Amino acid sequence: MDTKLTLKLEQTVIEKAKKYAKDQKTSISRLIGNYLLSITNDQESNDTITPLVRSLSGIIDLPKDFDHKKGYAEFLTNKYK
């Protein structure tokens, strides 16, 4: 469940944040939410999934038998022909 949070920030910070969010095609709420998740995450492992990557999870639908190494090799072969 989403809950409303009110923040007081300098106008210039808000303007810069709006521009950045627009450039990133996201919302200020999502930016702040991802930031707060990243700084409050108890796991300090390099293997943790960042909030951005977590939000992108499931966007691409690949076959279950997809071989990512073979796909990448084919990509590189075509790239450097």
N, CA, C and O atoms as a GROMACS GRO file, in nm:
protein
  324
    1MET      N    1   0.084  -0.118   0.000
    1MET     CA    2   0.000   0.000   0.000
    1MET      C    3   0.088   0.124   0.000
    1MET      O    4   0.179   0.136   0.083
    2ASP      N    5   0.063   0.214  -0.091
    2ASP     CA    6   0.138   0.338  -0.096
    2ASP      C    7   0.084   0.436   0.007
    2ASP      O    8  -0.037   0.443   0.031
    3THR      N    9   0.175   0.510   0.068
    3THR     CA   10   0.139   0.610   0.167
    3THR      C   11   0.199   0.743   0.126
    3THR      O   12   0.311   0.748   0.075
    4LYS      N   13   0.125   0.849   0.146
    4LYS     CA   14   0.170   0.982   0.109
    4LYS      C   15   0.276   1.031   0.207
    4LYS      O   16   0.265   1.009   0.327
    5LEU      N   17   0.378   1.098   0.154
    5LEU     CA   18   0.485   1.157   0.234
    5LEU      C   19   0.507   1.299   0.184
    5LEU      O   20   0.520   1.322   0.064
    6THR      N   21   0.509   1.395   0.275
    6THR     CA   22   0.531   1.534   0.238
    6THR      C   23   0.673   1.574   0.277
    6THR      O   24   0.718   1.549   0.389
    7LEU      N   25   0.743   1.636   0.183
    7LEU     CA   26   0.880   1.680   0.206
    7LEU      C   27   0.890   1.830   0.180
    7LEU      O   28   0.821   1.883   0.093
    8LYS      N   29   0.976   1.896   0.254
    8LYS     CA   30   1.006   2.036   0.227
    8LYS      C   31   1.148   2.043   0.174
    8LYS      O   32   1.243   2.004   0.242
    9LEU      N   33   1.160   2.095   0.051
    9LEU     CA   34   1.290   2.106  -0.014
    9LEU      C   35   1.301   2.242  -0.080
    9LEU      O   36   1.200   2.308  -0.107
   10GLU      N   37   1.424   2.283  -0.105
   10GLU     CA   38   1.444   2.408  -0.177
   10GLU      C   39   1.387   2.396  -0.318
   10GLU      O   40   1.390   2.289  -0.378
   11GLN      N   41   1.335   2.506  -0.369
   11GLN     CA   42   1.272   2.507  -0.500
   11GLN      C   43   1.368   2.460  -0.609
   11GLN      O   44   1.328   2.388  -0.700
   12THR      N   45   1.494   2.501  -0.600
   12THR     CA   46   1.591   2.460  -0.703
   12THR      C   47   1.613   2.309  -0.702
   12THR      O   48   1.631   2.248  -0.807
   13VAL      N   49   1.611   2.248  -0.584
   13VAL     CA   50   1.628   2.103  -0.574
   13VAL      C   51   1.509   2.034  -0.639
   13VAL      O   52   1.526   1.936  -0.711
   14ILE      N   53   1.390   2.085  -0.613
   14ILE     CA   54   1.268   2.026  -0.671
   14ILE      C   55   1.271   2.037  -0.824
   14ILE      O   56   1.237   1.941  -0.893
   15GLU      N   57   1.311   2.151  -0.875
   15GLU     CA   58   1.317   2.170  -1.020
   15GLU      C   59   1.417   2.076  -1.084
   15GLU      O   60   1.390   2.016  -1.189
   16LYS      N   61   1.534   2.062  -1.022
   16LYS     CA   62   1.635   1.970  -1.075
   16LYS      C   63   1.586   1.826  -1.068
   16LYS      O   64   1.609   1.748  -1.161
   17ALA      N   65   1.519   1.790  -0.960
   17ALA     CA   66   1.467   1.654  -0.944
   17ALA      C   67   1.361   1.624  -1.050
   17ALA      O   68   1.358   1.514  -1.105
   18LYS      N   69   1.274   1.720  -1.078
   18LYS     CA   70   1.171   1.702  -1.180
   18LYS      C   71   1.234   1.680  -1.317
   18LYS      O   72   1.192   1.592  -1.393
   19LYS      N   73   1.334   1.761  -1.348
   19LYS     CA   74   1.402   1.746  -1.478
   19LYS      C   75   1.471   1.610  -1.486
   19LYS      O   76   1.462   1.542  -1.589
   20TYR      N   77   1.540   1.570  -1.380
   20TYR     CA   78   1.609   1.442  -1.379
   20TYR      C   79   1.509   1.327  -1.395
   20TYR      O   80   1.532   1.234  -1.472
   21ALA      N   81   1.399   1.334  -1.321
   21ALA     CA   82   1.297   1.229  -1.329
   21ALA      C   83   1.240   1.220  -1.471
   21ALA      O   84   1.220   1.110  -1.524
   22LYS      N   85   1.215   1.334  -1.532
   22LYS     CA   86   1.162   1.336  -1.668
   22LYS      C   87   1.262   1.275  -1.765
   22LYS      O   88   1.225   1.196  -1.852
   23ASP      N   89   1.390   1.311  -1.750
   23ASP     CA   90   1.495   1.257  -1.836
   23ASP      C   91   1.508   1.105  -1.820
   23ASP      O   92   1.540   1.034  -1.915
   24GLN      N   93   1.484   1.057  -1.699
   24GLN     CA   94   1.494   0.914  -1.670
   24GLN      C   95   1.363   0.839  -1.696
   24GLN      O   96   1.355   0.717  -1.678
   25LYS      N   97   1.261   0.913  -1.738
   25LYS     CA   98   1.127   0.857  -1.764
   25LYS      C   99   1.073   0.784  -1.642
   25LYS      O  100   1.027   0.670  -1.651
   26THR      N  101   1.079   0.850  -1.529
   26THR     CA  102   1.027   0.796  -1.404
   26THR      C  103   0.963   0.909  -1.324
   26THR      O  104   0.954   1.022  -1.373
   27SER      N  105   0.921   0.880  -1.205
   27SER     CA  106   0.860   0.982  -1.120
   27SER      C  107   0.953   1.015  -1.004
   27SER      O  108   1.042   0.938  -0.970
   28ILE      N  109   0.931   1.131  -0.946
   28ILE     CA  110   1.009   1.170  -0.828
   28ILE      C  111   0.981   1.072  -0.714
   28ILE      O  112   1.071   1.037  -0.639
   29SER      N  113   0.857   1.029  -0.702
   29SER     CA  114   0.824   0.932  -0.597
   29SER      C  115   0.904   0.804  -0.612
   29SER      O  116   0.956   0.751  -0.513
   30ARG      N  117   0.915   0.754  -0.733
   30ARG     CA  118   0.992   0.632  -0.756
   30ARG      C  119   1.141   0.656  -0.729
   30ARG      O  120   1.208   0.571  -0.670
   31LEU      N  121   1.193   0.772  -0.771
   31LEU     CA  122   1.333   0.804  -0.744
   31LEU      C  123   1.362   0.805  -0.594
   31LEU      O  124   1.459   0.745  -0.548
   32ILE      N  125   1.277   0.873  -0.520
   32ILE     CA  126   1.298   0.882  -0.376
   32ILE      C  127   1.278   0.745  -0.311
   32ILE      O  128   1.354   0.707  -0.222
   33GLY      N  129   1.177   0.672  -0.354
   33GLY     CA  130   1.154   0.538  -0.300
   33GLY      C  131   1.273   0.446  -0.323
   33GLY      O  132   1.316   0.375  -0.232
   34ASN      N  133   1.327   0.448  -0.446
   34ASN     CA  134   1.445   0.365  -0.477
   34ASN      C  135   1.566   0.408  -0.395
   34ASN      O  136   1.642   0.324  -0.347
   35TYR      N  137   1.583   0.538  -0.380
   35TYR     CA  138   1.695   0.588  -0.300
   35TYR      C  139   1.683   0.543  -0.155
   35TYR      O  140   1.780   0.496  -0.096
   36LEU      N  141   1.565   0.558  -0.098
   36LEU     CA  142   1.546   0.519   0.042
   36LEU      C  143   1.565   0.368   0.060
   36LEU      O  144   1.620   0.323   0.160
   37LEU      N  145   1.519   0.290  -0.037
   37LEU     CA  146   1.541   0.146  -0.031
   37LEU      C  147   1.690   0.114  -0.035
   37LEU      O  148   1.738   0.026   0.038
   38SER      N  149   1.763   0.184  -0.120
   38SER     CA  150   1.905   0.154  -0.135
   38SER      C  151   1.985   0.190  -0.010
   38SER      O  152   2.081   0.120   0.023
   39ILE      N  153   1.948   0.296   0.059
   39ILE     CA  154   2.027   0.334   0.178
   39ILE      C  155   1.983   0.260   0.303
   39ILE      O  156   2.055   0.258   0.403
   40THR      N  157   1.865   0.201   0.300
   40THR     CA  158   1.818   0.129   0.418
   40THR      C  159   1.830  -0.022   0.404
   40THR      O  160   1.793  -0.097   0.494
   41ASN      N  161   1.882  -0.066   0.291
   41ASN     CA  162   1.897  -0.209   0.266
   41ASN      C  163   2.001  -0.266   0.363
   41ASN      O  164   2.114  -0.217   0.370
   42ASP      N  165   1.964  -0.370   0.437
   42ASP     CA  166   2.053  -0.430   0.535
   42ASP      C  167   2.165  -0.512   0.470
   42ASP      O  168   2.271  -0.530   0.530
   43GLN      N  169   2.142  -0.560   0.350
   43GLN     CA  170   2.242  -0.642   0.282
   43GLN      C  171   2.344  -0.553   0.216
   43GLN      O  172   2.309  -0.462   0.140
   44GLU      N  173   2.471  -0.578   0.243
   44GLU     CA  174   2.577  -0.497   0.183
   44GLU      C  175   2.658  -0.579   0.084
   44GLU      O  176   2.775  -0.549   0.058
   45SER      N  177   2.598  -0.680   0.028
   45SER     CA  178   2.666  -0.767  -0.067
   45SER      C  179   2.662  -0.705  -0.206
   45SER      O  180   2.568  -0.633  -0.240
   46ASN      N  181   2.764  -0.732  -0.285
   46ASN     CA  182   2.766  -0.685  -0.424
   46ASN      C  183   2.664  -0.760  -0.509
   46ASN      O  184   2.633  -0.718  -0.621
   47ASP      N  185   2.614  -0.871  -0.458
   47ASP     CA  186   2.519  -0.952  -0.533
   47ASP      C  187   2.375  -0.906  -0.516
   47ASP      O  188   2.286  -0.965  -0.577
   48THR      N  189   2.349  -0.804  -0.434
   48THR     CA  190   2.212  -0.760  -0.413
   48THR      C  191   2.158  -0.692  -0.538
   48THR      O  192   2.233  -0.631  -0.614
   49ILE      N  193   2.030  -0.704  -0.557
   49ILE     CA  194   1.965  -0.643  -0.672
   49ILE      C  195   1.924  -0.502  -0.634
   49ILE      O  196   1.858  -0.480  -0.532
   50THR      N  197   1.962  -0.406  -0.717
   50THR     CA  198   1.928  -0.267  -0.689
   50THR      C  199   1.779  -0.245  -0.714
   50THR      O  200   1.717  -0.320  -0.790
   51PRO      N  201   1.722  -0.143  -0.653
   51PRO     CA  202   1.579  -0.116  -0.675
   51PRO      C  203   1.546  -0.092  -0.822
   51PRO      O  204   1.439  -0.131  -0.869
   52LEU      N  205   1.638  -0.028  -0.896
   52LEU     CA  206   1.612  -0.004  -1.038
   52LEU      C  207   1.603  -0.136  -1.114
   52LEU      O  208   1.511  -0.157  -1.193
   53VAL      N  209   1.698  -0.226  -1.089
   53VAL     CA  210   1.695  -0.355  -1.157
   53VAL      C  211   1.571  -0.434  -1.115
   53VAL      O  212   1.508  -0.498  -1.198
   54ARG      N  213   1.536  -0.428  -0.988
   54ARG     CA  214   1.417  -0.497  -0.940
   54ARG      C  215   1.292  -0.444  -1.012
   54ARG      O  216   1.203  -0.522  -1.046
   55SER      N  217   1.286  -0.312  -1.035
   55SER     CA  218   1.169  -0.254  -1.102
   55SER      C  219   1.162  -0.296  -1.248
   55SER      O  220   1.054  -0.297  -1.307
   56LEU      N  221   1.277  -0.330  -1.309
   56LEU     CA  222   1.280  -0.372  -1.449
   56LEU      C  223   1.257  -0.522  -1.466
   56LEU      O  224   1.238  -0.569  -1.578
   57SER      N  225   1.260  -0.595  -1.359
   57SER     CA  226   1.245  -0.740  -1.364
   57SER      C  227   1.112  -0.778  -1.427
   57SER      O  228   1.006  -0.728  -1.390
   58GLY      N  229   1.119  -0.869  -1.524
   58GLY     CA  230   0.999  -0.919  -1.590
   58GLY      C  231   0.959  -0.843  -1.714
   58GLY      O  232   0.857  -0.876  -1.775
   59ILE      N  233   1.035  -0.742  -1.753
   59ILE     CA  234   0.999  -0.663  -1.872
   59ILE      C  235   1.019  -0.745  -1.999
   59ILE      O  236   0.939  -0.736  -2.092
   60ILE      N  237   1.127  -0.825  -2.003
   60ILE     CA  238   1.158  -0.905  -2.121
   60ILE      C  239   1.113  -1.049  -2.095
   60ILE      O  240   1.143  -1.107  -1.991
   61ASP      N  241   1.042  -1.104  -2.190
   61ASP     CA  242   0.993  -1.240  -2.178
   61ASP      C  243   1.075  -1.329  -2.271
   61ASP      O  244   1.055  -1.327  -2.392
   62LEU      N  245   1.167  -1.409  -2.214
   62LEU     CA  246   1.252  -1.498  -2.292
   62LEU      C  247   1.204  -1.642  -2.278
   62LEU      O  248   1.143  -1.678  -2.178
   63PRO      N  249   1.231  -1.723  -2.380
   63PRO     CA  250   1.196  -1.864  -2.368
   63PRO      C  251   1.273  -1.929  -2.253
   63PRO      O  252   1.384  -1.887  -2.220
   64LYS      N  253   1.214  -2.031  -2.193
   64LYS     CA  254   1.279  -2.097  -2.079
   64LYS      C  255   1.411  -2.161  -2.116
   64LYS      O  256   1.500  -2.173  -2.032
   65ASP      N  257   1.426  -2.202  -2.242
   65ASP     CA  258   1.550  -2.267  -2.285
   65ASP      C  259   1.648  -2.169  -2.349
   65ASP      O  260   1.742  -2.212  -2.416
   66PHE      N  261   1.630  -2.040  -2.330
   66PHE     CA  262   1.717  -1.939  -2.389
   66PHE      C  263   1.858  -1.951  -2.332
   66PHE      O  264   1.877  -1.953  -2.210
   67ASP      N  265   1.956  -1.958  -2.421
   67ASP     CA  266   2.097  -1.968  -2.381
   67ASP      C  267   2.159  -1.828  -2.393
   67ASP      O  268   2.192  -1.784  -2.504
   68HIS      N  269   2.174  -1.759  -2.281
   68HIS     CA  270   2.222  -1.620  -2.285
   68HIS      C  271   2.365  -1.611  -2.334
   68HIS      O  272   2.402  -1.512  -2.398
   69LYS      N  273   2.448  -1.712  -2.307
   69LYS     CA  274   2.586  -1.709  -2.356
   69LYS      C  275   2.590  -1.719  -2.508
   69LYS      O  276   2.666  -1.648  -2.574
   70LYS      N  277   2.508  -1.808  -2.564
   70LYS     CA  278   2.502  -1.823  -2.708
   70LYS      C  279   2.446  -1.694  -2.772
   70LYS      O  280   2.497  -1.648  -2.874
   71GLY      N  281   2.343  -1.638  -2.711
   71GLY     CA  282   2.285  -1.513  -2.762
   71GLY      C  283   2.384  -1.400  -2.762
   71GLY      O  284   2.390  -1.322  -2.857
   72TYR      N  285   2.464  -1.390  -2.657
   72TYR     CA  286   2.564  -1.284  -2.649
   72TYR      C  287   2.675  -1.307  -2.752
   72TYR      O  288   2.723  -1.213  -2.814
   73ALA      N  289   2.715  -1.433  -2.769
   73ALA     CA  290   2.818  -1.466  -2.868
   73ALA      C  291   2.770  -1.428  -3.007
   73ALA      O  292   2.846  -1.372  -3.086
   74GLU      N  293   2.644  -1.458  -3.038
   74GLU     CA  294   2.589  -1.421  -3.169
   74GLU      C  295   2.585  -1.270  -3.185
   74GLU      O  296   2.615  -1.218  -3.293
   75PHE      N  297   2.548  -1.199  -3.079
   75PHE     CA  298   2.546  -1.052  -3.084
   75PHE      C  299   2.684  -0.998  -3.116
   75PHE      O  300   2.698  -0.912  -3.203
   76LEU      N  301   2.786  -1.049  -3.047
   76LEU     CA  302   2.923  -1.001  -3.071
   76LEU      C  303   2.971  -1.036  -3.212
   76LEU      O  304   3.040  -0.957  -3.276
   77THR      N  305   2.936  -1.154  -3.258
   77THR     CA  306   2.974  -1.196  -3.394
   77THR      C  307   2.916  -1.101  -3.497
   77THR      O  308   2.985  -1.059  -3.589
   78ASN      N  309   2.788  -1.067  -3.482
   78ASN     CA  310   2.724  -0.974  -3.576
   78ASN      C  311   2.779  -0.834  -3.562
   78ASN      O  312   2.791  -0.762  -3.662
   79LYS      N  313   2.812  -0.793  -3.442
   79LYS     CA  314   2.862  -0.658  -3.419
   79LYS      C  315   2.996  -0.635  -3.485
   79LYS      O  316   3.021  -0.529  -3.542
   80TYR      N  317   3.082  -0.736  -3.478
   80TYR     CA  318   3.219  -0.717  -3.528
   80TYR      C  319   3.244  -0.783  -3.663
   80TYR      O  320   3.358  -0.816  -3.695
   81LYS      N  321   3.140  -0.802  -3.742
   81LYS     CA  322   3.156  -0.855  -3.879
   81LYS      C  323   3.220  -0.752  -3.966
   81LYS      O  324   3.243  -0.777  -4.085
   0.00000   0.00000   0.00000
